[in-house]
């Protein structure tokens, strides 16, 4: 897998650019297609961890001008150190290094805290180019039903870390009750939450106590009830313990916006949930409870579920990968197997469709 991955990414960077590779890896369908090409089952959470680990081995800063930092479990905790090492290799400034470390930290904080569907992160990787552009691919796991959810970020398209910032959020399960503080519908709730956090902790305690009936065990009664909720994520239970040290820190620092609030150490899911409930029940500004996940079923289903097959997008990804495999300097056996895996996804009558031309042709 590593041998084939190295040749594919080398061809794509040479023919297109480093940024083009980041953009493709930020497309969940293209990401899945690459995993299929390298021989991994697409319908598996393991594709994310295996593919990013393979790319990390195959991609070298000196040859490709891109580095991957982080990984699964304990490897994710090495991300800040690896970012610093990468920045030194690329001769990036101290300010740029700090911004990259911040991007890694805040993207993980948003997906672990601002979006609550019961998927705590266990995998985090950030891809960094020599020009300090980046992409984040991270994944969370629901321990209750063992389903996974992957989050894609891309710096080139990012306008805000806390307002619909993702390239994609993909998974096989859509929850009927999800706290999404990054949705546009949560914008006013963000403001109220930030304002409340800047109040004296004693006042915040009184407000939280006022919305917590003694017999209240979950947030179910405040969810949109147009449909029955058969599943209630554990993360959405009424917060029992708020980190009051973090609330005190917010009062002392007076965060200027919601992003600054999230960035305070100790502000976790329970605190964010409590502030959102105060905004909804005390001030009448509810957050979004709509799950932002999109299904990752290849490029759609032939029965139209979750949406009709997008053949143009499917062909585009496959053609780029086929071209990369055909030009890759690998053995005939590996090349043949990779092409056979790709051809399972494209009928013969679409073999000759014209795709985006690479940079060398356009030039």
CORWOBEL-V644712 format. One line per field, one symbol per residue. phi: phi as a letter, one per 30 degrees, with the letter a starting at -180 (. if undefined). psi: psi as a letter, one per 40 degrees, with the letter a starting at -180 (. if undefined). burial: + if it has 24 or more other C-alpha atoms within 12 Angstrom, else -. A space follows every 50 residues. Layout:
phi->???
psi->???
burial->???
This chain:
phi->.ddddddddddddddcaddddeddddcdddedddddddjcdddaddeddd ddddddddccedccibbccjlchdddddeeddddddddddhdddddeddd ddeddddddddcbdcbbjbddbbbbbcbcdcidbbcbbbcbdddbhccbc ccbbddcdcadbbhdddabbacbcddbbdbdcdedceddeddeddddddd edddddddddccddcdcbcedcdecdbdcdbbeedcdeddbcdddddddd ddchedaddddddddjdcedddddddddeddccibdddccdddcdcdhbj cdcicdaddcddddddddddddddddcddbddddddddddddddcbdedc dcddceddedddd
psi->dddddddddddddddcidddddddeehddddddddddeeihdghdedddd ddddddddhhdddeeiihiaaibdddeedddddddddddefiiddddddd ddddddddddedddhhefgiiehhihhhieeeiiihhiiihhedefiihi hhihddehdieeggeidihiiehhiehhhgeeideedddddddddddeih ddddddddddegidehdiedeeihfdihhehhideeihhdhigddddddd dddghdadddddehhehaddddddddddddddefgiihehheiiifgbfi ideeheiihgddddddddddddddddeigiidddddddddddeeehidee deihihiidddd.
burial->++++++++++++++++++++++++++++++++++++++++-+-+++++++ +++++++++++--+++++++++---+-+++-+++-++-++-----++-++ ++++++++++++++++++++++++++++++++++++++++++----++++ +++++----++++++++++++++++++++++++--++++++++++++++- +--++-+++-++-----+++-++-------+++++++++--+++-+++++ +---+-++++++++--++++++++++++++++---++++++++++++++- ------------++++++++++++++-+-----++--++++++-++---- -------------
